[in-house]
């Protein structure tokens, strides 16, 4: 792999290239690149490789599996990085998620909201959360149905220990990124809808959408958080995956 601005580390090279593509997508859509944050998806990525990413400038990391996240967070303690939970979260993992993660991006049901709020209160910290929307209506994925989003938001925004900051989505996967554009556009419309009705619209700023194969289209449609794994860290080693049964791998799939 060639060098970028004197960088020789492969992860750093990939990261620099992604940042250039993010900036270009922002330029095309008239946006400030500072308004788009990159979440490095570290599912199955070894700790030392993650360390390389942090040293190269990654400031936010996203993990699908809470137990895997806990192990990595402990190994990388003290480094300047924020951790996001981006996988389907089981209720019995809520306590660990609150202890380990700075943000929860996958709030998708009221029972989980109740438990997260309880655990956040016990921890004494208000936790930023995103509501996951099942924008494609896919049975294999979690998320609130778009028709139920308004009522769900009214419920969870009333919890004292959760700070609802926006929406997250995993649109259907397409080989052609343009085919995902209508789903990204719909997500922006849904966020605008919530902002119009919320007394705290200034807090509803985040749209987490777009991955390695379609993040540029997502940015053009308003993404503020893009979750990128393989384009930075390379192809995943499935042997490093969390053991079966630790999380719902179907509903927490991140590419």
Residue pairs with C-beta under 8 A, 6 or more apart in sequence:
1 10
1 13
2 13
3 13
4 12
4 13
4 16
4 17
5 16
7 13
7 16
7 56
9 52
9 55
9 56
10 234
11 49
11 52
11 53
11 56
11 232
11 233
12 52
12 53
12 55
12 56
12 57
14 231
14 232
14 233
14 234
15 40
15 53
15 56
15 57
15 58
15 232
16 56
18 38
18 228
18 231
18 232
19 38
21 215
21 216
22 33
22 36
22 38
22 215
22 216
22 219
22 226
23 33
24 216
25 36
25 215
25 216
25 219
25 220
26 32
26 33
26 35
26 36
26 219
27 33
28 220
29 219
29 220
29 221
31 219
35 224
36 219
36 223
36 224
36 225
36 226
37 59
37 60
37 224
37 225
37 226
38 58
38 59
38 60
38 225
38 226
38 228
39 60
39 61
39 62
39 84
39 86
39 208
39 225
39 226
39 227
39 228
40 50
40 53
40 58
40 60
40 61
40 62
40 228
40 229
40 232
40 233
41 61
41 62
41 63
41 64
41 86
41 211
41 227
41 228
41 229
41 233
41 254
42 50
42 53
42 61
42 62
42 63
42 72
42 229
42 233
43 63
43 64
43 65
43 68
43 87
43 229
43 236
43 241
43 254
44 68
44 236
44 237
44 238
44 240
44 241
45 229
45 233
45 236
45 240
46 237
46 240
47 72
47 75
47 76
49 233
50 61
50 72
50 76
50 233
51 76
51 79
53 61
53 232
53 233
54 61
54 76
54 79
54 80
54 81
58 81
58 232
59 80
59 81
59 82
60 81
60 82
60 83
60 84
60 225
61 72
61 81
61 82
61 83
61 84
62 83
62 84
62 85
62 86
62 105
62 227
62 254
63 69
63 72
63 83
63 84
63 85
63 86
63 87
63 101
64 86
64 87
64 88
64 242
64 247
64 249
64 252
64 253
64 254
65 87
65 242
65 246
65 247
65 252
66 85
66 87
66 89
66 93
66 96
66 97
66 100
66 101
66 247
67 93
67 96
67 242
67 246
67 247
68 242
68 246
69 83
69 85
69 100
69 101
70 96
70 99
70 100
73 83
73 100
82 102
82 103
83 100
83 101
83 102
83 103
84 101
84 102
84 103
84 104
84 105
85 97
85 100
85 101
85 103
85 104
85 105
85 106
86 105
86 106
86 168
86 208
86 227
86 252
86 254
87 106
87 247
87 248
87 252
87 254
88 106
88 108
88 142
88 247
88 248
88 251
88 252
89 97
89 104
89 106
89 108
89 112
89 247
90 247
90 248
91 111
91 112
91 115
93 247
94 112
94 115
94 116
94 118
94 119
95 119
97 104
97 116
97 119
98 104
98 116
98 119
98 120
98 123
98 125
98 127
99 123
102 128
103 127
103 128
103 129
103 130
103 165
104 116
104 127
104 128
104 129
104 130
105 129
105 130
105 132
105 168
105 208
105 225
106 130
106 132
106 142
106 168
106 252
107 113
107 116
107 129
107 130
107 131
107 132
107 156
107 162
107 164
108 131
108 132
108 134
108 142
108 143
108 144
109 142
109 144
110 152
110 155
110 156
113 155
113 156
113 159
113 162
114 159
116 127
116 129
116 161
116 162
117 159
117 160
117 161
117 162
118 161
120 126
120 127
120 161
120 162
121 160
121 161
125 161
126 160
126 161
126 162
126 163
127 161
127 162
127 163
128 163
128 165
129 156
129 162
129 163
129 164
129 165
130 164
130 165
130 166
130 167
130 168
130 206
130 208
131 144
131 149
131 152
131 153
131 156
131 164
131 166
131 167
131 168
132 142
132 143
132 144
132 167
132 168
132 169
132 170
133 143
133 144
133 145
133 146
133 149
133 167
133 168
133 169
133 187
133 190
134 141
134 142
134 143
134 144
134 145
134 146
134 169
135 143
135 146
135 169
135 170
135 171
135 183
135 186
135 187
136 170
136 171
136 172
136 183
137 145
138 172
140 250
140 251
140 253
141 170
141 250
141 251
141 253
142 248
142 251
142 252
143 169
143 170
144 152
146 186
146 190
149 167
149 190
149 193
149 194
150 193
150 194
150 197
153 164
153 194
153 198
156 162
156 164
157 164
157 198
157 200
163 203
164 203
164 204
165 203
165 204
165 205
165 206
166 191
166 204
166 205
166 206
166 207
166 208
166 224
167 187
167 190
167 191
167 194
167 206
167 207
167 208
167 209
168 207
168 208
168 209
168 225
169 183
169 184
169 187
169 208
169 209
170 209
170 253
170 254
171 180
171 183
171 184
171 209
171 214
172 180
172 183
173 213
173 255
174 180
174 214
175 213
177 213
177 214
177 216
177 217
178 217
180 214
180 217
180 218
181 217
181 220
181 221
184 209
184 210
184 217
184 218
184 220
184 221
184 222
184 223
185 221
187 207
187 209
187 221
187 222
188 207
188 221
188 222
191 204
191 207
191 222
194 204
195 201
195 204
198 204
205 224
206 224
206 225
207 222
207 223
207 224
207 225
208 223
208 224
208 225
208 226
208 227
209 218
209 221
209 223
209 225
209 226
210 216
210 217
210 218
210 219
210 223
210 226
210 227
211 226
211 227
211 228
211 229
211 254
211 255
212 228
212 229
212 230
212 231
212 255
213 255
215 223
215 226
215 227
215 228
218 226
219 226
227 254
229 236
229 254
229 255
230 236
230 255
241 249
